[in-house]
């Protein structure tokens, strides 16, 4: 079973315009709204592909009520912990002429200490249900999708209906945390997953990415910009190696249209399509995480196998109008992938040599 936790969800709004003109006035249709945030997108994709999933998140205010209504309608099993602050919004403006998307994300407001405890309790309950044998006896059932009474802690030992438990649960910790959240908010969730015996996938950025590695995340999925910002290392492979050194097991590194790398102690594998696809890339990274989670929940841990599925689902997500979906053509995309294998030391050495040549060329031009 896959448990996803989204500590900073958003009500995602998507608008399509004929052409986006900076400083201009635009007309759009009513658009689409749905429950969003990385973890919810991951849960939505995995659920659509037939995986056993339970999503844990928060909701507050009028936007939180709208998020909850849409989440209930999605059919994704979930537990929503109420918070006092209104759920943030995320706006995606799709430029149909250029074929790209501009995104504006609100920061969100940090949960209180009591609300964090409730969120942790909800994650613990879902992981207990996902473990082999299910949760402890004498449990109190929580129906999928409740909003819990504000300020009320989850009952100890409660279970979430989960279906058949996988051999090892997978916890996905995905997305940002609002300003003012504890510095170790993401790392604490990673640690809870490890303590429960779960494989833990973390998709985050900034200092939280480093802390997730140090907490022992099984998989980290940054993009190249996030990795460089967090580590201060220009080379993507060397940056990924730094996350491995800090304790991560595998780094799935998104390179946008250039594909994806899987970096592990054994080496580097790269996968890409011959030609990048155009469309809405908003949920591409979330689809990659979903692919990784689904395979790991099935007991698959081979980096290349995970990379192939993650790259194909990521590409298939670009073809869909909204985040949280993958196009049915993904098997053909996976079959068409160009895959390059190289030992880690060889790949890093080539990158360093290339960087040195570029630096020398710049110096000669000055």
PyMOL commands that set and color helices and strands:
alter all, ss='L'
color gray80, all
select helices_A, chain A and resi 38-48+61-74+113-130+185-195+207-214+224-231+236-246+256-258+284-297+303-318+330-335+344-365
alter helices_A, ss='H'
color red, helices_A
select strands_A, chain A and resi 2-6+10-17+32-36+53-59+78-82+88-95+100-105+141-142+159-160+170-174+199-203+219-220+250-254+260-264+267-272+338-342
alter strands_A, ss='S'
color yellow, strands_A
deselect
rebuild
show_as cartoon
